Amino acid sequence: MKHVIAVILLFIWLAPPALANVRVVDGDTIRIGDQSYRIYGIDAPEIGQSCGAWACGKDAANALLGMVRGQAVSCEAVETDRYGRIVARCFAGQRDIGAAMVDAGLAWAFRRFSTDYAAKEDAARAARLGVWAHEAIPPWQFREERWDASARKSPVAGCPIKGNISQSGRIYHAPWSPWYSRTRINEAKGERWFCDEREAVEAGWRAPYWP
């Protein structure tokens, strides 16, 4: 398995700079062409997440959108996560996207996996920038709470991800998606429930884009 992952990383180690066809999924994930990249070393608020009265998740995604729009965007793969996603250092021109998001207080340093941006997080917290100026819970806690609540209600035990089919294609919505509550699953149309994001991706579904 490690050999297979190494081969995959070798072939997608560097995504060539792209001016077009770059999509924002959320504050820490972009898609270049057909490949999604989870930005290394950070965890941004989910789009459906609020920090007190501030829609921090949407603002984080909008900040990332502004950062990549019109720029040559490239990603250097670092590893794959447990869902099979490529975790990568991504750059808008020469700008380190992960560093910029943490500098602005729009993402946490994901210290569980990397301390590369820990000092930047400490500086943003001291300056009370972004999430550090509001009542905010870390996105990993937000996801866990939403997952647990939705998994208990799902008609398929422990499988709360909604695989929707629309004019935009096959889109999956995790419990922290802002579109989750209004998405209805019609299994007669081929829509279905998934137990994790990797299962959804392997079945041909993708995460929704922002905006």
Buried (B, 14 or more C-beta within 10 A) or exposed (E): EEEEEEEBBEEBEEBEBBEEEBBBBBBBBBBBEEBBBBBBBBBBBBBBBBBEEBBBBBBBBBBBBEBBEEBBBBBBBBBBEEEBBBBBBBBBEEBBBBBBBBBBBBBBBBEEBBEBBBEBBEBBBEEEBBBBBBEBEBBEEBBBEBBEEBBEEBEEEEBBBBBBBEEEEBBBBBBBBBEBEEBEBEEEEEBBBBBBBBBBBEEEBBBBBBE
